[in-house]
Amino acid sequence: MYFRQFRYLVAVSEQGHFGRAAQQCNVTQPTLSSGIKLLEIELGVPIFLRGRGQGFHGLTPEGVRVAKWARSVLAHCDAMREEVALMQDNLKGHLRIGAMPTMSPIVPVLLKPFRDRHPGGHVDVQFGGMETLKVGLNNFSLDIAIAYLEESDLKAKNVLRIYAEKLGLLVPDTPRFQNLTQITWKEAGELPLSMLRPAMHLRHFADEVFAKVGCSPLAHVESESIIHLMFHVQYTELCTIIPTYFKNTPGLHKGTKLLELIEPTVTHDVGLIWTEGDVMMPMANAFVKIVRDLMKSTELQKRLSPELMVEPVEL
């Protein structure tokens, strides 16, 4: 039983295709298939479902368990390598960060000091919804997630609370809004809006707040991209709800104005999340330490309102 056989198995389960998995592992498809077949013989169980042709038909129940163990074994192996490198003050490896799309302006601020401290590291950033991030953490394809913390099932995770995200209303910089610095949620609900799609967390949260104040606004334009919605504000009559730190997005100042949303004033707790267990990749551990240090400085405050900053709290 060899590590490369585990890598072949994980690659096939992730790619859902033997040919693409072989390319990912830089081997020929016969080599990959032979390695997995030897693993099945050694374990004495079928790993893949067999069907017509040579295509991928899924994993057997035993295969699902073997794949989960394979990911764990490979994670331990990678952690060992990184820990040895860390002992030599030469930390190298991959840091796999998952984040929700609304947090994209914050990710570079968190990663810059990490990259400065560990130039030999490689960072892979993946954006997705909460369910996607949880799956990534559970199957070891992500080391750390940056996400909202109010999800009830996060109690089983390790969490470092970073900041409280505050929402504002981006409006066209026109005479109608010239003398305003604040706007109520009820007033915002009466304006022509562009909004995130209903399945997205921030849209779901906004809809809940609108419902509490007794209104159900119509979204004239919907998108999965906040930046796209901000362009609608910049060039049309529409308004949109954004995390306040998006106001610093380059190129989107002219023609727009950010108003504070009040009555009610609401915030989201945002933090780092990683799975419990005896394996925490040294790269991930180093990143958490640097984020803690960053929170003690003023660097993150350049992107966030100072009143929203919080003390690092382990949950």
C-alpha positions in Angstrom: 0.0 0.0 0.0 1.6 3.3 -1.2 0.7 7.0 -0.8 0.5 7.3 -4.6 -2.4 4.8 -4.6 -4.3 7.0 -2.1 -3.6 10.0 -4.3 -4.9 8.2 -7.3 -8.1 7.3 -5.4 -8.7 10.8 -4.1 -8.1 12.3 -7.6 -10.6 10.0 -9.2 -13.2 10.6 -6.5 -12.8 14.4 -6.9 -12.6 14.4 -10.7 -15.2 11.8 -11.3 -13.2 10.7 -14.3 -10.2 8.4 -14.7 -8.6 10.2 -17.5 -8.7 13.6 -15.8 -7.5 12.0 -12.5 -4.5 10.5 -14.4 -3.6 13.9 -15.8 -3.9 15.5 -12.3 -1.5 12.8 -11.0 0.8 13.1 -14.0 0.6 9.4 -14.8 -1.0 7.4 -17.6 -4.5 6.1 -17.2 -3.4 2.5 -17.2 -0.9 3.3 -14.4 -3.6 4.9 -12.3 -6.1 2.1 -12.9 -3.5 -0.5 -12.1 -2.6 1.3 -8.8 -6.2 1.4 -7.7 -6.8 -2.2 -8.7 -3.8 -3.2 -6.5 -5.3 -1.2 -3.6 -8.6 -3.1 -4.0 -6.8 -6.4 -4.0 -4.8 -5.5 -0.9 -7.9 -4.3 1.0 -10.0 -7.1 -0.3 -13.0 -4.8 -1.2 -14.3 -3.2 -4.4 -13.7 0.5 -4.3 -15.4 1.6 -7.5 -18.8 0.6 -8.9 -18.5 -1.4 -12.1 -20.8 -0.9 -15.1 -20.7 -0.9 -18.9 -17.6 0.5 -20.4 -14.6 1.9 -18.5 -16.1 5.1 -17.3 -16.5 6.3 -13.7 -19.7 4.9 -12.1 -19.2 6.1 -8.5 -17.7 4.7 -5.3 -19.0 1.6 -3.4 -19.9 2.1 0.2 -16.5 0.6 1.1 -14.9 2.9 -1.4 -16.4 6.0 0.2 -14.9 5.0 3.5 -11.5 4.2 2.0 -11.5 7.5 0.2 -12.2 9.4 3.4 -9.3 7.5 5.1 -7.1 8.2 2.1 -7.7 12.0 2.5 -6.9 11.8 6.2 -3.7 9.8 5.6 -2.5 12.2 2.9 -3.4 15.2 5.2 -1.2 13.7 7.9 1.6 13.1 5.5 1.5 16.7 4.2 1.3 18.0 7.8 4.4 16.0 8.6 6.4 17.5 5.7 5.3 21.0 6.6 6.1 20.6 10.3 9.6 19.4 9.5 10.1 22.4 7.1 8.8 24.7 9.9 11.4 23.4 12.3 14.0 24.5 9.7 12.3 27.9 9.4 11.6 27.1 5.8 7.8 26.6 5.8 6.6 25.6 2.3 3.5 23.9 1.0 -0.1 24.7 0.1 -2.6 26.7 2.1 -6.1 26.1 0.8 -8.5 28.8 1.9 -12.3 28.7 1.3 -14.3 31.9 1.6 -17.8 33.2 0.8 -17.9 35.5 -2.2 -19.0 38.5 -0.1 -15.7 38.3 1.7 -13.4 38.7 -1.3 -12.2 42.2 -0.4 -11.0 41.0 3.0 -9.1 37.9 1.8 -6.1 39.7 0.3 -5.7 41.8 3.5 -5.5 38.6 5.6 -3.2 36.8 3.1 -0.7 39.6 2.5 1.2 39.3 5.8 1.1 35.5 5.5 2.7 35.6 2.1 5.3 38.1 3.3 6.3 35.9 6.2 6.2 32.6 4.2 7.3 33.4 0.6 7.8 29.7 -0.1 4.1 28.9 0.4 1.4 28.7 -2.2 -2.1 29.9 -1.5 -5.2 28.5 -3.3 -8.4 30.5 -2.7 -11.7 29.0 -3.4 -15.1 30.8 -3.2 -18.3 29.1 -2.4 -21.4 28.9 -0.3 -21.5 27.6 3.3 -22.3 24.0 2.3 -19.4 23.9 -0.1 -17.0 25.2 2.5 -18.2 22.6 5.1 -17.7 19.8 2.6 -14.2 21.1 1.8 -13.3 21.2 5.5 -14.7 17.7 6.1 -12.9 16.0 3.2 -9.6 17.8 3.8 -9.7 19.7 0.5 -9.8 22.9 2.5 -7.6 23.8 5.4 -9.5 26.9 6.6 -12.7 28.6 5.7 -13.6 32.3 6.1 -17.4 32.4 6.7 -20.3 33.7 8.7 -20.5 32.2 12.2 -24.1 32.1 13.0 -24.6 28.7 11.5 -25.7 26.3 14.3 -23.6 23.4 13.1 -20.4 25.3 13.5 -20.3 24.4 17.2 -18.2 21.3 16.3 -15.6 23.4 14.6 -12.7 25.5 15.7 -13.5 29.2 15.2 -11.6 32.5 15.4 -14.0 35.4 15.3 -12.4 38.2 13.3 -14.9 41.0 12.7 -18.6 41.9 12.4 -19.7 42.6 8.9 -22.0 45.7 8.6 -24.4 46.3 5.7 -25.0 49.5 3.9 -27.1 50.7 0.9 -25.2 51.8 -2.2 -27.2 54.4 -4.0 -26.6 56.6 -7.0 -24.9 59.9 -6.1 -27.9 62.0 -7.2 -29.7 65.0 -5.6 -32.3 62.6 -4.2 -29.7 61.2 -1.7 -27.5 64.3 -1.5 -28.2 65.2 2.2 -28.5 61.6 3.5 -26.0 59.6 5.4 -28.5 57.0 6.7 -31.6 55.2 5.5 -34.0 52.8 7.2 -34.5 49.3 5.9 -38.2 50.1 5.3 -37.2 53.1 3.2 -34.6 51.0 1.3 -37.3 48.5 0.5 -39.3 51.1 -1.4 -36.4 51.9 -3.7 -35.6 50.1 -7.0 -33.1 47.4 -6.0 -30.6 45.1 -7.6 -29.9 42.2 -5.3 -28.0 39.0 -4.9 -29.8 35.8 -5.9 -32.2 34.3 -3.2 -30.0 31.3 -2.5 -27.1 33.4 -1.4 -26.6 33.9 2.3 -26.5 37.7 2.3 -29.7 37.9 0.2 -31.4 35.5 2.6 -30.3 37.6 5.5 -31.5 40.9 3.8 -34.9 39.3 3.0 -35.3 38.4 6.7 -34.6 41.9 7.8 -37.0 43.3 5.2 -39.7 40.9 6.4 -39.2 42.1 10.0 -39.9 45.7 9.0 -42.9 44.7 7.0 -41.8 45.0 3.4 -41.0 42.7 0.5 -39.1 44.6 -2.1 -38.8 43.7 -5.8 -35.4 42.9 -7.1 -35.2 44.4 -10.6 -31.8 42.7 -11.3 -30.3 39.6 -9.6 -26.8 38.3 -9.7 -24.3 36.2 -7.8 -21.7 39.1 -8.1 -21.8 42.1 -5.7 -19.4 43.9 -8.1 -21.9 43.5 -10.9 -24.7 44.9 -8.8 -22.5 47.8 -7.8 -22.0 48.6 -11.5 -25.8 48.8 -11.9 -25.8 51.5 -9.1 -22.9 53.4 -10.7 -24.5 53.5 -14.2 -28.3 53.2 -13.6 -31.0 54.2 -11.1 -30.8 51.0 -9.1 -29.6 50.6 -5.5 -28.0 47.6 -3.8 -27.2 46.2 -0.3 -23.5 45.6 0.3 -21.1 44.9 3.1 -19.7 48.3 4.0 -16.1 47.4 3.2 -17.0 47.0 -0.5 -17.1 50.9 -0.6 -13.3 50.7 -1.0 -13.5 48.6 -4.2 -11.3 50.4 -6.8 -13.1 52.1 -9.7 -16.6 52.1 -8.1 -16.5 55.4 -6.2 -17.6 57.8 -8.9 -21.4 58.2 -9.2 -22.2 56.2 -6.0 -22.8 56.9 -2.4 -23.0 54.5 0.6 -25.7 55.0 3.2 -25.8 53.4 6.6 -28.8 51.0 7.0 -30.6 51.6 10.3 -33.8 50.6 12.1 -32.5 48.0 12.6 -28.7 48.2 12.6 -27.5 44.6 12.0 -24.2 42.9 11.7 -22.8 39.5 10.8 -20.0 37.8 12.8 -17.3 36.6 10.4 -14.4 34.3 11.3 -11.9 31.6 10.5 -13.2 28.0 10.7 -11.2 24.8 10.7 -12.1 21.2 11.6 -11.4 19.6 14.9 -8.9 16.8 15.2 -5.3 16.0 15.7 -4.2 17.3 12.3 -3.9 21.0 11.6 -1.6 21.8 8.7 1.4 23.9 9.8 0.5 26.3 7.0 -3.0 26.7 8.4 -1.7 27.1 11.9 0.8 29.8 10.8 -2.1 31.6 9.0 -4.3 31.6 12.1 -1.4 33.0 14.1 -0.8 35.8 11.6 -4.5 36.7 11.5 -4.4 37.0 15.3 -1.4 39.4 15.0 -3.1 41.3 12.2 -6.2 41.9 14.4 -4.0 43.6 17.0 -2.6 46.1 14.4 -4.5 48.7 12.4 -4.0 47.0 9.0 -7.4 45.3 8.9 -9.1 48.5 10.2 -8.1 50.2 6.9 -10.7 48.0 5.2 -13.3 47.8 8.0 -15.0 50.4 10.2 -13.1 50.5 13.5 -16.2 50.1 15.5 -16.8 46.7 13.9 -13.5 45.2 15.0 -13.6 42.6 17.7 -11.2 40.8 20.0 -10.1 37.4 18.7 -12.4 34.9 20.4 -12.0 31.1 20.2 -15.5 29.5 20.1 
